[in-house]
Amino acid sequence: MQDDQVHWDDPGFDEFIEEELSGLADRAQARGICLDCLSDRLIFEVIAGLVRGGVPDTEILALVEDALEDAEREEEDETAQRPPRVH
């Protein structure tokens, strides 16, 4: 099976990923594993798998950079949508 990111913008793909990650988080918490540790381990395993698969360092770093930029954009959007705090 060839994977050329045809799934990347498919809403069904995003839904599948959200469901699977949510289920994984629920199972981890049920076993007493915190989400920070789970996230760190997932990142480690993904990067190690890419390296073992022969993906060049430059491509791995580009993926990380894209993810950081995407997260920053989402954070900015969330911050812009929040109403101001009134005490």
URUR-V356218 format. One record per residue. N is the residue number from 1. RES is the residue in one small letter. PHI is phi in whole degrees, -180 to 180 (none if undefined). OMEGA is omega in whole degrees, -180 to 180 (none if undefined). Layout:
BEGIN
{{N:RES:PHI:OMEGA} {N:RES:PHI:OMEGA}}
END
This chain:
BEGIN
{{1:m:none:180} {2:q:-94:179} {3:d:-119:-180} {4:d:-124:177} {5:q:63:177} {6:v:-68:-179} {7:h:-86:-169} {8:w:-53:-177} {9:d:-101:180} {10:d:-78:-180} {11:p:-58:177} {12:g:-64:178} {13:f:-66:179} {14:d:-60:179} {15:e:-62:179} {16:f:-60:-179} {17:i:-62:179} {18:e:-60:-180} {19:e:-64:-178} {20:e:-67:179} {21:l:-67:178} {22:s:-64:178} {23:g:-63:178} {24:l:-64:178} {25:a:-62:179} {26:d:-62:-180} {27:r:-67:178} {28:a:-64:-179} {29:q:-64:178} {30:a:-64:179} {31:r:-96:178} {32:g:83:179} {33:i:-97:-179} {34:c:-74:-176} {35:l:-67:177} {36:d:-64:179} {37:c:-66:178} {38:l:-61:-180} {39:s:-61:179} {40:d:-59:-179} {41:r:-67:178} {42:l:-63:178} {43:i:-61:180} {44:f:-59:-177} {45:e:-65:179} {46:v:-65:-179} {47:i:-65:179} {48:a:-61:178} {49:g:-64:178} {50:l:-64:179} {51:v:-63:179} {52:r:-62:179} {53:g:-79:176} {54:g:88:178} {55:v:-70:-179} {56:p:-63:179} {57:d:-53:-178} {58:t:-63:178} {59:e:-71:178} {60:i:-64:179} {61:l:-64:177} {62:a:-65:177} {63:l:-63:180} {64:v:-64:179} {65:e:-62:177} {66:d:-61:-180} {67:a:-66:178} {68:l:-63:179} {69:e:-63:179} {70:d:-63:180} {71:a:-64:179} {72:e:-65:178} {73:r:-62:179} {74:e:-63:179} {75:e:-64:178} {76:e:-64:179} {77:d:-63:180} {78:e:-64:-180} {79:t:-65:-179} {80:a:-68:-178} {81:q:-85:-179} {82:r:-73:175} {83:p:-71:179} {84:p:-66:180} {85:r:-79:177} {86:v:-126:180} {87:h:-114:none}}
END
